[in-house]
Amino acid sequence: MTIILSLCIPLTAFVVGFLVLKSVQLGLRWQIQTAKQEQPTMEAPLQAVAESIVESRQDKGITDLMDEWVNGPKESR
């Protein structure tokens, strides 16, 4: 158990450090691009995630299904 815990702590620190580094890099790049009056760009993986979120929000079937599941059928409201 101690060995697993001693391996998880550095691994978690590495992953968090990487995410912080990438977020700072992205924020600085966006700040430079907006200062130059350019349209900020995203890297390919981030663009794919953003597009999938937009597509999922446009799909009303999932939204209606979740609404019915949380709030119950529309007839009983």
mmCIF file of the N, C-alpha and C atoms, coordinates in Angstrom:
data_MODEL
# 
_entry.id   MODEL 
# 
loop_
_atom_site.group_PDB 
_atom_site.id 
_atom_site.type_symbol 
_atom_site.label_atom_id 
_atom_site.label_alt_id 
_atom_site.label_comp_id 
_atom_site.label_asym_id 
_atom_site.label_entity_id 
_atom_site.label_seq_id 
_atom_site.pdbx_PDB_ins_code 
_atom_site.Cartn_x 
_atom_site.Cartn_y 
_atom_site.Cartn_z 
_atom_site.occupancy 
_atom_site.B_iso_or_equiv 
_atom_site.pdbx_formal_charge 
_atom_site.auth_seq_id 
_atom_site.auth_comp_id 
_atom_site.auth_asym_id 
_atom_site.auth_atom_id 
_atom_site.pdbx_PDB_model_num 
ATOM 1   N N  . MET A 1 1  ? 0.820   -1.191 0.000   1.00 0.00 ? 1  MET A N  1 
ATOM 2   C CA . MET A 1 1  ? 0.000   0.000  0.000   1.00 0.00 ? 1  MET A CA 1 
ATOM 3   C C  . MET A 1 1  ? 0.860   1.250  0.000   1.00 0.00 ? 1  MET A C  1 
ATOM 4   N N  . THR A 1 2  ? 1.922   1.233  0.762   1.00 0.00 ? 2  THR A N  1 
ATOM 5   C CA . THR A 1 2  ? 2.821   2.382  0.848   1.00 0.00 ? 2  THR A CA 1 
ATOM 6   C C  . THR A 1 2  ? 3.510   2.635  -0.492  1.00 0.00 ? 2  THR A C  1 
ATOM 7   N N  . ILE A 1 3  ? 3.850   1.568  -1.194  1.00 0.00 ? 3  ILE A N  1 
ATOM 8   C CA . ILE A 1 3  ? 4.514   1.708  -2.488  1.00 0.00 ? 3  ILE A CA 1 
ATOM 9   C C  . ILE A 1 3  ? 3.570   2.349  -3.504  1.00 0.00 ? 3  ILE A C  1 
ATOM 10  N N  . ILE A 1 4  ? 2.328   1.925  -3.512  1.00 0.00 ? 4  ILE A N  1 
ATOM 11  C CA . ILE A 1 4  ? 1.352   2.497  -4.434  1.00 0.00 ? 4  ILE A CA 1 
ATOM 12  C C  . ILE A 1 4  ? 1.135   3.967  -4.141  1.00 0.00 ? 4  ILE A C  1 
ATOM 13  N N  . LEU A 1 5  ? 1.004   4.309  -2.884  1.00 0.00 ? 5  LEU A N  1 
ATOM 14  C CA . LEU A 1 5  ? 0.814   5.699  -2.495  1.00 0.00 ? 5  LEU A CA 1 
ATOM 15  C C  . LEU A 1 5  ? 2.033   6.544  -2.854  1.00 0.00 ? 5  LEU A C  1 
ATOM 16  N N  . SER A 1 6  ? 3.229   5.993  -2.643  1.00 0.00 ? 6  SER A N  1 
ATOM 17  C CA . SER A 1 6  ? 4.451   6.744  -2.960  1.00 0.00 ? 6  SER A CA 1 
ATOM 18  C C  . SER A 1 6  ? 4.619   6.927  -4.465  1.00 0.00 ? 6  SER A C  1 
ATOM 19  N N  . LEU A 1 7  ? 4.001   6.091  -5.274  1.00 0.00 ? 7  LEU A N  1 
ATOM 20  C CA . LEU A 1 7  ? 4.041   6.270  -6.726  1.00 0.00 ? 7  LEU A CA 1 
ATOM 21  C C  . LEU A 1 7  ? 2.945   7.223  -7.204  1.00 0.00 ? 7  LEU A C  1 
ATOM 22  N N  . CYS A 1 8  ? 1.817   7.233  -6.539  1.00 0.00 ? 8  CYS A N  1 
ATOM 23  C CA . CYS A 1 8  ? 0.693   8.078  -6.953  1.00 0.00 ? 8  CYS A CA 1 
ATOM 24  C C  . CYS A 1 8  ? 0.956   9.557  -6.709  1.00 0.00 ? 8  CYS A C  1 
ATOM 25  N N  . ILE A 1 9  ? 1.621   9.890  -5.634  1.00 0.00 ? 9  ILE A N  1 
ATOM 26  C CA . ILE A 1 9  ? 1.854   11.302 -5.308  1.00 0.00 ? 9  ILE A CA 1 
ATOM 27  C C  . ILE A 1 9  ? 2.725   11.984 -6.366  1.00 0.00 ? 9  ILE A C  1 
ATOM 28  N N  . PRO A 1 10 ? 3.880   11.434 -6.763  1.00 0.00 ? 10 PRO A N  1 
ATOM 29  C CA . PRO A 1 10 ? 4.661   12.106 -7.820  1.00 0.00 ? 10 PRO A CA 1 
ATOM 30  C C  . PRO A 1 10 ? 3.955   12.103 -9.169  1.00 0.00 ? 10 PRO A C  1 
ATOM 31  N N  . LEU A 1 11 ? 3.238   11.038 -9.464  1.00 0.00 ? 11 LEU A N  1 
ATOM 32  C CA . LEU A 1 11 ? 2.510   10.986 -10.729 1.00 0.00 ? 11 LEU A CA 1 
ATOM 33  C C  . LEU A 1 11 ? 1.432   12.058 -10.774 1.00 0.00 ? 11 LEU A C  1 
ATOM 34  N N  . THR A 1 12 ? 0.713   12.230 -9.699  1.00 0.00 ? 12 THR A N  1 
ATOM 35  C CA . THR A 1 12 ? -0.306  13.279 -9.623  1.00 0.00 ? 12 THR A CA 1 
ATOM 36  C C  . THR A 1 12 ? 0.316   14.656 -9.743  1.00 0.00 ? 12 THR A C  1 
ATOM 37  N N  . ALA A 1 13 ? 1.450   14.863 -9.091  1.00 0.00 ? 13 ALA A N  1 
ATOM 38  C CA . ALA A 1 13 ? 2.140   16.151 -9.179  1.00 0.00 ? 13 ALA A CA 1 
ATOM 39  C C  . ALA A 1 13 ? 2.585   16.426 -10.619 1.00 0.00 ? 13 ALA A C  1 
ATOM 40  N N  . PHE A 1 14 ? 3.062   15.413 -11.304 1.00 0.00 ? 14 PHE A N  1 
ATOM 41  C CA . PHE A 1 14 ? 3.489   15.569 -12.692 1.00 0.00 ? 14 PHE A CA 1 
ATOM 42  C C  . PHE A 1 14 ? 2.312   15.934 -13.598 1.00 0.00 ? 14 PHE A C  1 
ATOM 43  N N  . VAL A 1 15 ? 1.198   15.239 -13.447 1.00 0.00 ? 15 VAL A N  1 
ATOM 44  C CA . VAL A 1 15 ? 0.024   15.507 -14.276 1.00 0.00 ? 15 VAL A CA 1 
ATOM 45  C C  . VAL A 1 15 ? -0.519  16.907 -14.013 1.00 0.00 ? 15 VAL A C  1 
ATOM 46  N N  . VAL A 1 16 ? -0.611  17.290 -12.762 1.00 0.00 ? 16 VAL A N  1 
ATOM 47  C CA . VAL A 1 16 ? -1.109  18.631 -12.422 1.00 0.00 ? 16 VAL A CA 1 
ATOM 48  C C  . VAL A 1 16 ? -0.161  19.696 -12.948 1.00 0.00 ? 16 VAL A C  1 
ATOM 49  N N  . GLY A 1 17 ? 1.128   19.480 -12.822 1.00 0.00 ? 17 GLY A N  1 
ATOM 50  C CA . GLY A 1 17 ? 2.115   20.425 -13.349 1.00 0.00 ? 17 GLY A CA 1 
ATOM 51  C C  . GLY A 1 17 ? 2.004   20.576 -14.846 1.00 0.00 ? 17 GLY A C  1 
ATOM 52  N N  . PHE A 1 18 ? 1.809   19.476 -15.550 1.00 0.00 ? 18 PHE A N  1 
ATOM 53  C CA . PHE A 1 18 ? 1.651   19.530 -17.004 1.00 0.00 ? 18 PHE A CA 1 
ATOM 54  C C  . PHE A 1 18 ? 0.404   20.316 -17.388 1.00 0.00 ? 18 PHE A C  1 
ATOM 55  N N  . LEU A 1 19 ? -0.703  20.063 -16.699 1.00 0.00 ? 19 LEU A N  1 
ATOM 56  C CA . LEU A 1 19 ? -1.939  20.787 -17.005 1.00 0.00 ? 19 LEU A CA 1 
ATOM 57  C C  . LEU A 1 19 ? -1.805  22.281 -16.725 1.00 0.00 ? 19 LEU A C  1 
ATOM 58  N N  . VAL A 1 20 ? -1.140  22.638 -15.647 1.00 0.00 ? 20 VAL A N  1 
ATOM 59  C CA . VAL A 1 20 ? -0.922  24.049 -15.332 1.00 0.00 ? 20 VAL A CA 1 
ATOM 60  C C  . VAL A 1 20 ? -0.045  24.695 -16.391 1.00 0.00 ? 20 VAL A C  1 
ATOM 61  N N  . LEU A 1 21 ? 1.015   24.012 -16.799 1.00 0.00 ? 21 LEU A N  1 
ATOM 62  C CA . LEU A 1 21 ? 1.902   24.545 -17.834 1.00 0.00 ? 21 LEU A CA 1 
ATOM 63  C C  . LEU A 1 21 ? 1.161   24.784 -19.138 1.00 0.00 ? 21 LEU A C  1 
ATOM 64  N N  . LYS A 1 22 ? 0.351   23.821 -19.571 1.00 0.00 ? 22 LYS A N  1 
ATOM 65  C CA . LYS A 1 22 ? -0.393  23.974 -20.823 1.00 0.00 ? 22 LYS A CA 1 
ATOM 66  C C  . LYS A 1 22 ? -1.440  25.081 -20.720 1.00 0.00 ? 22 LYS A C  1 
ATOM 67  N N  . SER A 1 23 ? -2.089  25.223 -19.584 1.00 0.00 ? 23 SER A N  1 
ATOM 68  C CA . SER A 1 23 ? -3.106  26.261 -19.445 1.00 0.00 ? 23 SER A CA 1 
ATOM 69  C C  . SER A 1 23 ? -2.477  27.647 -19.436 1.00 0.00 ? 23 SER A C  1 
ATOM 70  N N  . VAL A 1 24 ? -1.317  27.796 -18.782 1.00 0.00 ? 24 VAL A N  1 
ATOM 71  C CA . VAL A 1 24 ? -0.621  29.081 -18.797 1.00 0.00 ? 24 VAL A CA 1 
ATOM 72  C C  . VAL A 1 24 ? -0.152  29.405 -20.219 1.00 0.00 ? 24 VAL A C  1 
ATOM 73  N N  . GLN A 1 25 ? 0.366   28.408 -20.909 1.00 0.00 ? 25 GLN A N  1 
ATOM 74  C CA . GLN A 1 25 ? 0.818   28.602 -22.289 1.00 0.00 ? 25 GLN A CA 1 
ATOM 75  C C  . GLN A 1 25 ? -0.341  29.035 -23.185 1.00 0.00 ? 25 GLN A C  1 
ATOM 76  N N  . LEU A 1 26 ? -1.486  28.374 -23.047 1.00 0.00 ? 26 LEU A N  1 
ATOM 77  C CA . LEU A 1 26 ? -2.652  28.728 -23.852 1.00 0.00 ? 26 LEU A CA 1 
ATOM 78  C C  . LEU A 1 26 ? -3.153  30.127 -23.509 1.00 0.00 ? 26 LEU A C  1 
ATOM 79  N N  . GLY A 1 27 ? -3.184  30.462 -22.231 1.00 0.00 ? 27 GLY A N  1 
ATOM 80  C CA . GLY A 1 27 ? -3.637  31.788 -21.813 1.00 0.00 ? 27 GLY A CA 1 
ATOM 81  C C  . GLY A 1 27 ? -2.734  32.890 -22.325 1.00 0.00 ? 27 GLY A C  1 
ATOM 82  N N  . LEU A 1 28 ? -1.432  32.676 -22.257 1.00 0.00 ? 28 LEU A N  1 
ATOM 83  C CA . LEU A 1 28 ? -0.505  33.685 -22.761 1.00 0.00 ? 28 LEU A CA 1 
ATOM 84  C C  . LEU A 1 28 ? -0.615  33.850 -24.271 1.00 0.00 ? 28 LEU A C  1 
ATOM 85  N N  . ARG A 1 29 ? -0.771  32.730 -24.985 1.00 0.00 ? 29 ARG A N  1 
ATOM 86  C CA . ARG A 1 29 ? -0.914  32.812 -26.437 1.00 0.00 ? 29 ARG A CA 1 
ATOM 87  C C  . ARG A 1 29 ? -2.183  33.569 -26.807 1.00 0.00 ? 29 ARG A C  1 
ATOM 88  N N  . TRP A 1 30 ? -3.282  33.294 -26.115 1.00 0.00 ? 30 TRP A N  1 
ATOM 89  C CA . TRP A 1 30 ? -4.532  34.001 -26.399 1.00 0.00 ? 30 TRP A CA 1 
ATOM 90  C C  . TRP A 1 30 ? -4.386  35.489 -26.085 1.00 0.00 ? 30 TRP A C  1 
ATOM 91  N N  . GLN A 1 31 ? -3.686  35.820 -24.997 1.00 0.00 ? 31 GLN A N  1 
ATOM 92  C CA . GLN A 1 31 ? -3.502  37.219 -24.637 1.00 0.00 ? 31 GLN A CA 1 
ATOM 93  C C  . GLN A 1 31 ? -2.681  37.950 -25.699 1.00 0.00 ? 31 GLN A C  1 
ATOM 94  N N  . ILE A 1 32 ? -1.648  37.316 -26.219 1.00 0.00 ? 32 ILE A N  1 
ATOM 95  C CA . ILE A 1 32 ? -0.825  37.925 -27.265 1.00 0.00 ? 32 ILE A CA 1 
ATOM 96  C C  . ILE A 1 32 ? -1.631  38.094 -28.543 1.00 0.00 ? 32 ILE A C  1 
ATOM 97  N N  . GLN A 1 33 ? -2.406  37.073 -28.912 1.00 0.00 ? 33 GLN A N  1 
ATOM 98  C CA . GLN A 1 33 ? -3.189  37.159 -30.138 1.00 0.00 ? 33 GLN A CA 1 
ATOM 99  C C  . GLN A 1 33 ? -4.270  38.228 -30.044 1.00 0.00 ? 33 GLN A C  1 
ATOM 100 N N  . THR A 1 34 ? -4.912  38.375 -28.903 1.00 0.00 ? 34 THR A N  1 
ATOM 101 C CA . THR A 1 34 ? -5.938  39.410 -28.774 1.00 0.00 ? 34 THR A CA 1 
ATOM 102 C C  . THR A 1 34 ? -5.312  40.794 -28.721 1.00 0.00 ? 34 THR A C  1 
ATOM 103 N N  . ALA A 1 35 ? -4.099  40.913 -28.178 1.00 0.00 ? 35 ALA A N  1 
ATOM 104 C CA . ALA A 1 35 ? -3.413  42.208 -28.164 1.00 0.00 ? 35 ALA A CA 1 
ATOM 105 C C  . ALA A 1 35 ? -3.035  42.645 -29.575 1.00 0.00 ? 35 ALA A C  1 
ATOM 106 N N  . LYS A 1 36 ? -2.789  41.681 -30.456 1.00 0.00 ? 36 LYS A N  1 
ATOM 107 C CA . LYS A 1 36 ? -2.454  41.980 -31.846 1.00 0.00 ? 36 LYS A CA 1 
ATOM 108 C C  . LYS A 1 36 ? -3.703  42.107 -32.720 1.00 0.00 ? 36 LYS A C  1 
ATOM 109 N N  . GLN A 1 37 ? -4.876  42.110 -32.103 1.00 0.00 ? 37 GLN A N  1 
ATOM 110 C CA . GLN A 1 37 ? -6.155  42.184 -32.814 1.00 0.00 ? 37 GLN A CA 1 
ATOM 111 C C  . GLN A 1 37 ? -6.343  40.999 -33.768 1.00 0.00 ? 37 GLN A C  1 
ATOM 112 N N  . GLU A 1 38 ? -5.853  39.834 -33.371 1.00 0.00 ? 38 GLU A N  1 
ATOM 113 C CA . GLU A 1 38 ? -6.036  38.610 -34.143 1.00 0.00 ? 38 GLU A CA 1 
ATOM 114 C C  . GLU A 1 38 ? -7.098  37.745 -33.475 1.00 0.00 ? 38 GLU A C  1 
ATOM 115 N N  . GLN A 1 39 ? -7.676  36.855 -34.257 1.00 0.00 ? 39 GLN A N  1 
ATOM 116 C CA . GLN A 1 39 ? -8.639  35.903 -33.717 1.00 0.00 ? 39 GLN A CA 1 
ATOM 117 C C  . GLN A 1 39 ? -7.872  34.807 -32.975 1.00 0.00 ? 39 GLN A C  1 
ATOM 118 N N  . PRO A 1 40 ? -8.133  34.592 -31.686 1.00 0.00 ? 40 PRO A N  1 
ATOM 119 C CA . PRO A 1 40 ? -7.419  33.532 -30.957 1.00 0.00 ? 40 PRO A CA 1 
ATOM 120 C C  . PRO A 1 40 ? -7.705  32.156 -31.561 1.00 0.00 ? 40 PRO A C  1 
ATOM 121 N N  . THR A 1 41 ? -6.695  31.315 -31.593 1.00 0.00 ? 41 THR A N  1 
ATOM 122 C CA . THR A 1 41 ? -6.832  29.982 -32.162 1.00 0.00 ? 41 THR A CA 1 
ATOM 123 C C  . THR A 1 41 ? -6.651  28.946 -31.073 1.00 0.00 ? 41 THR A C  1 
ATOM 124 N N  . MET A 1 42 ? -7.195  27.749 -31.341 1.00 0.00 ? 42 MET A N  1 
ATOM 125 C CA . MET A 1 42 ? -7.038  26.627 -30.427 1.00 0.00 ? 42 MET A CA 1 
ATOM 126 C C  . MET A 1 42 ? -6.240  25.537 -31.118 1.00 0.00 ? 42 MET A C  1 
ATOM 127 N N  . GLU A 1 43 ? -5.576  24.728 -30.321 1.00 0.00 ? 43 GLU A N  1 
ATOM 128 C CA . GLU A 1 43 ? -4.887  23.581 -30.871 1.00 0.00 ? 43 GLU A CA 1 
ATOM 129 C C  . GLU A 1 43 ? -5.921  22.554 -31.315 1.00 0.00 ? 43 GLU A C  1 
ATOM 130 N N  . ALA A 1 44 ? -5.517  21.627 -32.164 1.00 0.00 ? 44 ALA A N  1 
ATOM 131 C CA . ALA A 1 44 ? -6.440  20.645 -32.739 1.00 0.00 ? 44 ALA A CA 1 
ATOM 132 C C  . ALA A 1 44 ? -7.207  19.844 -31.683 1.00 0.00 ? 44 ALA A C  1 
ATOM 133 N N  . PRO A 1 45 ? -6.582  19.298 -30.634 1.00 0.00 ? 45 PRO A N  1 
ATOM 134 C CA . PRO A 1 45 ? -7.371  18.527 -29.659 1.00 0.00 ? 45 PRO A CA 1 
ATOM 135 C C  . PRO A 1 45 ? -8.402  19.389 -28.929 1.00 0.00 ? 45 PRO A C  1 
ATOM 136 N N  . LEU A 1 46 ? -8.046  20.612 -28.596 1.00 0.00 ? 46 LEU A N  1 
ATOM 137 C CA . LEU A 1 46 ? -8.996  21.477 -27.912 1.00 0.00 ? 46 LEU A CA 1 
ATOM 138 C C  . LEU A 1 46 ? -10.145 21.863 -28.830 1.00 0.00 ? 46 LEU A C  1 
ATOM 139 N N  . GLN A 1 47 ? -9.848  22.053 -30.110 1.00 0.00 ? 47 GLN A N  1 
ATOM 140 C CA . GLN A 1 47 ? -10.887 22.395 -31.075 1.00 0.00 ? 47 GLN A CA 1 
ATOM 141 C C  . GLN A 1 47 ? -11.895 21.252 -31.193 1.00 0.00 ? 47 GLN A C  1 
ATOM 142 N N  . ALA A 1 48 ? -11.409 20.028 -31.202 1.00 0.00 ? 48 ALA A N  1 
ATOM 143 C CA . ALA A 1 48 ? -12.302 18.876 -31.309 1.00 0.00 ? 48 ALA A CA 1 
ATOM 144 C C  . ALA A 1 48 ? -13.207 18.774 -30.087 1.00 0.00 ? 48 ALA A C  1 
ATOM 145 N N  . VAL A 1 49 ? -12.665 19.020 -28.907 1.00 0.00 ? 49 VAL A N  1 
ATOM 146 C CA . VAL A 1 49 ? -13.470 18.976 -27.686 1.00 0.00 ? 49 VAL A CA 1 
ATOM 147 C C  . VAL A 1 49 ? -14.517 20.078 -27.704 1.00 0.00 ? 49 VAL A C  1 
ATOM 148 N N  . ALA A 1 50 ? -14.120 21.290 -28.118 1.00 0.00 ? 50 ALA A N  1 
ATOM 149 C CA . ALA A 1 50 ? -15.062 22.406 -28.164 1.00 0.00 ? 50 ALA A CA 1 
ATOM 150 C C  . ALA A 1 50 ? -16.184 22.133 -29.156 1.00 0.00 ? 50 ALA A C  1 
ATOM 151 N N  . GLU A 1 51 ? -15.855 21.573 -30.315 1.00 0.00 ? 51 GLU A N  1 
ATOM 152 C CA . GLU A 1 51 ? -16.888 21.257 -31.304 1.00 0.00 ? 51 GLU A CA 1 
ATOM 153 C C  . GLU A 1 51 ? -17.843 20.184 -30.796 1.00 0.00 ? 51 GLU A C  1 
ATOM 154 N N  . SER A 1 52 ? -17.326 19.186 -30.087 1.00 0.00 ? 52 SER A N  1 
ATOM 155 C CA . SER A 1 52 ? -18.212 18.133 -29.571 1.00 0.00 ? 52 SER A CA 1 
ATOM 156 C C  . SER A 1 52 ? -19.143 18.680 -28.500 1.00 0.00 ? 52 SER A C  1 
ATOM 157 N N  . ILE A 1 53 ? -18.684 19.641 -27.705 1.00 0.00 ? 53 ILE A N  1 
ATOM 158 C CA . ILE A 1 53 ? -19.555 20.251 -26.697 1.00 0.00 ? 53 ILE A CA 1 
ATOM 159 C C  . ILE A 1 53 ? -20.661 21.039 -27.368 1.00 0.00 ? 53 ILE A C  1 
ATOM 160 N N  . VAL A 1 54 ? -20.318 21.792 -28.410 1.00 0.00 ? 54 VAL A N  1 
ATOM 161 C CA . VAL A 1 54 ? -21.324 22.574 -29.133 1.00 0.00 ? 54 VAL A CA 1 
ATOM 162 C C  . VAL A 1 54 ? -22.340 21.645 -29.778 1.00 0.00 ? 54 VAL A C  1 
ATOM 163 N N  . GLU A 1 55 ? -21.874 20.558 -30.395 1.00 0.00 ? 55 GLU A N  1 
ATOM 164 C CA . GLU A 1 55 ? -22.786 19.610 -31.026 1.00 0.00 ? 55 GLU A CA 1 
ATOM 165 C C  . GLU A 1 55 ? -23.703 18.948 -30.012 1.00 0.00 ? 55 GLU A C  1 
ATOM 166 N N  . SER A 1 56 ? -23.180 18.622 -28.839 1.00 0.00 ? 56 SER A N  1 
ATOM 167 C CA . SER A 1 56 ? -24.003 17.958 -27.832 1.00 0.00 ? 56 SER A CA 1 
ATOM 168 C C  . SER A 1 56 ? -25.060 18.913 -27.274 1.00 0.00 ? 56 SER A C  1 
ATOM 169 N N  . ARG A 1 57 ? -24.727 20.192 -27.209 1.00 0.00 ? 57 ARG A N  1 
ATOM 170 C CA . ARG A 1 57 ? -25.721 21.156 -26.736 1.00 0.00 ? 57 ARG A CA 1 
ATOM 171 C C  . ARG A 1 57 ? -26.798 21.393 -27.773 1.00 0.00 ? 57 ARG A C  1 
ATOM 172 N N  . GLN A 1 58 ? -26.461 21.211 -29.047 1.00 0.00 ? 58 GLN A N  1 
ATOM 173 C CA . GLN A 1 58 ? -27.446 21.404 -30.095 1.00 0.00 ? 58 GLN A CA 1 
ATOM 174 C C  . GLN A 1 58 ? -28.393 20.212 -30.198 1.00 0.00 ? 58 GLN A C  1 
ATOM 175 N N  . ASP A 1 59 ? -27.987 19.092 -29.681 1.00 0.00 ? 59 ASP A N  1 
ATOM 176 C CA . ASP A 1 59 ? -28.831 17.902 -29.729 1.00 0.00 ? 59 ASP A CA 1 
ATOM 177 C C  . ASP A 1 59 ? -29.892 18.006 -28.634 1.00 0.00 ? 59 ASP A C  1 
ATOM 178 N N  . LYS A 1 60 ? -31.081 18.388 -29.008 1.00 0.00 ? 60 LYS A N  1 
ATOM 179 C CA . LYS A 1 60 ? -32.149 18.619 -28.037 1.00 0.00 ? 60 LYS A CA 1 
ATOM 180 C C  . LYS A 1 60 ? -32.672 17.319 -27.445 1.00 0.00 ? 60 LYS A C  1 
ATOM 181 N N  . GLY A 1 61 ? -32.475 16.200 -28.126 1.00 0.00 ? 61 GLY A N  1 
ATOM 182 C CA . GLY A 1 61 ? -32.972 14.933 -27.611 1.00 0.00 ? 61 GLY A CA 1 
ATOM 183 C C  . GLY A 1 61 ? -32.337 14.579 -26.281 1.00 0.00 ? 61 GLY A C  1 
ATOM 184 N N  . ILE A 1 62 ? -31.052 14.774 -26.165 1.00 0.00 ? 62 ILE A N  1 
ATOM 185 C CA . ILE A 1 62 ? -30.356 14.471 -24.919 1.00 0.00 ? 62 ILE A CA 1 
ATOM 186 C C  . ILE A 1 62 ? -30.805 15.438 -23.826 1.00 0.00 ? 62 ILE A C  1 
ATOM 187 N N  . THR A 1 63 ? -30.946 16.715 -24.180 1.00 0.00 ? 63 THR A N  1 
ATOM 188 C CA . THR A 1 63 ? -31.380 17.703 -23.200 1.00 0.00 ? 63 THR A CA 1 
ATOM 189 C C  . THR A 1 63 ? -32.775 17.394 -22.692 1.00 0.00 ? 63 THR A C  1 
ATOM 190 N N  . ASP A 1 64 ? -33.685 17.051 -23.599 1.00 0.00 ? 64 ASP A N  1 
ATOM 191 C CA . ASP A 1 64 ? -35.041 16.714 -23.196 1.00 0.00 ? 64 ASP A CA 1 
ATOM 192 C C  . ASP A 1 64 ? -35.068 15.447 -22.341 1.00 0.00 ? 64 ASP A C  1 
ATOM 193 N N  . LEU A 1 65 ? -34.250 14.476 -22.696 1.00 0.00 ? 65 LEU A N  1 
ATOM 194 C CA . LEU A 1 65 ? -34.194 13.233 -21.937 1.00 0.00 ? 65 LEU A CA 1 
ATOM 195 C C  . LEU A 1 65 ? -33.695 13.494 -20.520 1.00 0.00 ? 65 LEU A C  1 
ATOM 196 N N  . MET A 1 66 ? -32.639 14.305 -20.384 1.00 0.00 ? 66 MET A N  1 
ATOM 197 C CA . MET A 1 66 ? -32.117 14.623 -19.053 1.00 0.00 ? 66 MET A CA 1 
ATOM 198 C C  . MET A 1 66 ? -33.128 15.437 -18.249 1.00 0.00 ? 66 MET A C  1 
ATOM 199 N N  . ASP A 1 67 ? -33.822 16.367 -18.913 1.00 0.00 ? 67 ASP A N  1 
ATOM 200 C CA . ASP A 1 67 ? -34.837 17.166 -18.228 1.00 0.00 ? 67 ASP A CA 1 
ATOM 201 C C  . ASP A 1 67 ? -35.955 16.279 -17.701 1.00 0.00 ? 67 ASP A C  1 
ATOM 202 N N  . GLU A 1 68 ? -36.396 15.338 -18.512 1.00 0.00 ? 68 GLU A N  1 
ATOM 203 C CA . GLU A 1 68 ? -37.456 14.434 -18.087 1.00 0.00 ? 68 GLU A CA 1 
ATOM 204 C C  . GLU A 1 68 ? -36.977 13.515 -16.968 1.00 0.00 ? 68 GLU A C  1 
ATOM 205 N N  . TRP A 1 69 ? -35.729 13.084 -17.029 1.00 0.00 ? 69 TRP A N  1 
ATOM 206 C CA . TRP A 1 69 ? -35.197 12.199 -16.009 1.00 0.00 ? 69 TRP A CA 1 
ATOM 207 C C  . TRP A 1 69 ? -35.068 12.931 -14.671 1.00 0.00 ? 69 TRP A C  1 
ATOM 208 N N  . VAL A 1 70 ? -34.637 14.197 -14.703 1.00 0.00 ? 70 VAL A N  1 
ATOM 209 C CA . VAL A 1 70 ? -34.452 14.954 -13.467 1.00 0.00 ? 70 VAL A CA 1 
ATOM 210 C C  . VAL A 1 70 ? -35.774 15.467 -12.918 1.00 0.00 ? 70 VAL A C  1 
ATOM 211 N N  . ASN A 1 71 ? -36.626 16.026 -13.777 1.00 0.00 ? 71 ASN A N  1 
ATOM 212 C CA . ASN A 1 71 ? -37.832 16.689 -13.340 1.00 0.00 ? 71 ASN A CA 1 
ATOM 213 C C  . ASN A 1 71 ? -39.108 15.859 -13.473 1.00 0.00 ? 71 ASN A C  1 
ATOM 214 N N  . GLY A 1 72 ? -39.011 14.707 -14.092 1.00 0.00 ? 72 GLY A N  1 
ATOM 215 C CA . GLY A 1 72 ? -40.182 13.867 -14.296 1.00 0.00 ? 72 GLY A CA 1 
ATOM 216 C C  . GLY A 1 72 ? -40.881 14.190 -15.605 1.00 0.00 ? 72 GLY A C  1 
ATOM 217 N N  . PRO A 1 73 ? -41.905 13.403 -15.947 1.00 0.00 ? 73 PRO A N  1 
ATOM 218 C CA . PRO A 1 73 ? -42.623 13.646 -17.199 1.00 0.00 ? 73 PRO A CA 1 
ATOM 219 C C  . PRO A 1 73 ? -43.262 15.023 -17.215 1.00 0.00 ? 73 PRO A C  1 
ATOM 220 N N  . LYS A 1 74 ? -43.402 15.584 -18.420 1.00 0.00 ? 74 LYS A N  1 
ATOM 221 C CA . LYS A 1 74 ? -43.958 16.932 -18.559 1.00 0.00 ? 74 LYS A CA 1 
ATOM 222 C C  . LYS A 1 74 ? -45.427 16.971 -18.169 1.00 0.00 ? 74 LYS A C  1 
ATOM 223 N N  . GLU A 1 75 ? -46.135 15.860 -18.326 1.00 0.00 ? 75 GLU A N  1 
ATOM 224 C CA . GLU A 1 75 ? -47.562 15.835 -17.996 1.00 0.00 ? 75 GLU A CA 1 
ATOM 225 C C  . GLU A 1 75 ? -47.802 15.997 -16.496 1.00 0.00 ? 75 GLU A C  1 
ATOM 226 N N  . SER A 1 76 ? -46.856 15.547 -15.662 1.00 0.00 ? 76 SER A N  1 
ATOM 227 C CA . SER A 1 76 ? -47.084 15.603 -14.216 1.00 0.00 ? 76 SER A CA 1 
ATOM 228 C C  . SER A 1 76 ? -46.612 16.908 -13.596 1.00 0.00 ? 76 SER A C  1 
ATOM 229 N N  . ARG A 1 77 ? -46.051 17.814 -14.378 1.00 0.00 ? 77 ARG A N  1 
ATOM 230 C CA . ARG A 1 77 ? -45.575 19.080 -13.813 1.00 0.00 ? 77 ARG A CA 1 
ATOM 231 C C  . ARG A 1 77 ? -46.652 20.080 -13.704 1.00 0.00 ? 77 ARG A C  1 
# 
